[in-house]
Amino acid sequence: MPSWTRLGIGTRYATKVSGKPVTLRANLQNAFDRACRITSTYATVGAPRMLMLSASVDF
C-alpha cells in the first residue's frame, strides 16, 4: 500500500457580542482532497475533504 499524507487546518476566533463571549471555529479536514485507505481490521476509504464550522456563546 503506498504512503499518503493528509492535511487538516483549523482556526478559532474569539470576540464578544453584546458583552457575551463568542467563539467561532472552522476546521478543514483532508484539505487536498486526497483519496486514502485507512486500515485497522478492515481496509476502508478515508473521508473526502470536509469543512466543519461552529459557533459557541457563553452566558
Secondary structure as a PSIPRED ss2 file (coil, helix, strand):
# PSIPRED VFORMAT (PSIPRED V4.0)

   1 M C   1.000  0.000  0.000
   2 P C   1.000  0.000  0.000
   3 S C   1.000  0.000  0.000
   4 W C   1.000  0.000  0.000
   5 T C   1.000  0.000  0.000
   6 R C   1.000  0.000  0.000
   7 L C   1.000  0.000  0.000
   8 G C   1.000  0.000  0.000
   9 I E   0.000  0.000  1.000
  10 G E   0.000  0.000  1.000
  11 T E   0.000  0.000  1.000
  12 R E   0.000  0.000  1.000
  13 Y E   0.000  0.000  1.000
  14 A E   0.000  0.000  1.000
  15 T E   0.000  0.000  1.000
  16 K E   0.000  0.000  1.000
  17 V E   0.000  0.000  1.000
  18 S C   1.000  0.000  0.000
  19 G C   1.000  0.000  0.000
  20 K E   0.000  0.000  1.000
  21 P E   0.000  0.000  1.000
  22 V E   0.000  0.000  1.000
  23 T E   0.000  0.000  1.000
  24 L E   0.000  0.000  1.000
  25 R E   0.000  0.000  1.000
  26 A E   0.000  0.000  1.000
  27 N E   0.000  0.000  1.000
  28 L E   0.000  0.000  1.000
  29 Q E   0.000  0.000  1.000
  30 N C   1.000  0.000  0.000
  31 A C   1.000  0.000  0.000
  32 F C   1.000  0.000  0.000
  33 D C   1.000  0.000  0.000
  34 R C   1.000  0.000  0.000
  35 A C   1.000  0.000  0.000
  36 C C   1.000  0.000  0.000
  37 R E   0.000  0.000  1.000
  38 I E   0.000  0.000  1.000
  39 T E   0.000  0.000  1.000
  40 S C   1.000  0.000  0.000
  41 T C   1.000  0.000  0.000
  42 Y C   1.000  0.000  0.000
  43 A E   0.000  0.000  1.000
  44 T E   0.000  0.000  1.000
  45 V E   0.000  0.000  1.000
  46 G C   1.000  0.000  0.000
  47 A C   1.000  0.000  0.000
  48 P C   1.000  0.000  0.000
  49 R C   1.000  0.000  0.000
  50 M E   0.000  0.000  1.000
  51 L E   0.000  0.000  1.000
  52 M E   0.000  0.000  1.000
  53 L E   0.000  0.000  1.000
  54 S E   0.000  0.000  1.000
  55 A E   0.000  0.000  1.000
  56 S E   0.000  0.000  1.000
  57 V E   0.000  0.000  1.000
  58 D C   1.000  0.000  0.000
  59 F C   1.000  0.000  0.000
